[in-house]
Amino acid sequence: MDGAAPSRSPAASAGVVFVVVFGLILVVPTVVMWIGKYSPVTAAVIGGIALMAIFAILWLRARYQQSRDGE
């Protein structure tokens, strides 16, 4: 064991990101509707945060790939 990190395939990494994003897309409407029964403003804020989180995940992954590729 030389302590090197195991190599991951780009397809596996993309698959994990896809599953996380797709999971968020499926769960968010239910959560927002449930919160909306109590406070529509809070539901709008939670929905906005969820949408920003999806784009933040994709943006961070793109930055990581650029830094890894040396660009």
N, C-alpha and C positions, 0 to 999 in steps of 0.2 A: 504494500500500500504506500503510494508516494504522496498521498494527501491531496491529489488533484481532484477538482470537482468533476463529477461525471458529465459527459457530454450529453446534451439534450437535442433532439431533432427539432428543427423549426416547425415541422408539422405538429408535433406534440405540444409545443408551446402555443401555437396558434389555436389548437383544439381546446386547450385549457382556457384561453382568453375567450374563445367563442362560447364555451359552456357557461362561463361566469356571466358574460354579457347577456346571453339568451335567458339564463336563470333570472337575472334582474328584470329583464323585460317581462317575463311571465308573472313575477311576484308583485312588482310595483303597483299595477292597477288595483289589485285586491287590497293591498295595504293602504293605498291612498283613499280608496272608497270607504274603508273602515274608519280611517282617521277623519274623513270628511263628514261623517255622521256627527262628530263631536265639535270639530272646528274646521271650516272650509279653508281658512287662511293657513293653518298648520298643514293641512293636506297639500295645499299648493306648494308650500315651502319644501315639504318632504319629496313631492314629485319633482320639483326643480333640482333638488340635491341629487336625487337618483339619476336624472338625466345627465347632470354634470359629471357624476361618478362614472357613467358609462364612457363618456368622452375622455375623462381623465385617465381611465385605465388604458384606452387605446393610445392616447398621447404619450403616456409614460412608457408603454411597450415600444412605441416607435423611437423614442429617445434612447431607450436601452439598446435597441438594435443598431441605431446609428453609432452610438459610442462603442459598441462591441465590434462593429465592422470597420472602425477607424475613420469614419467620415467626419 
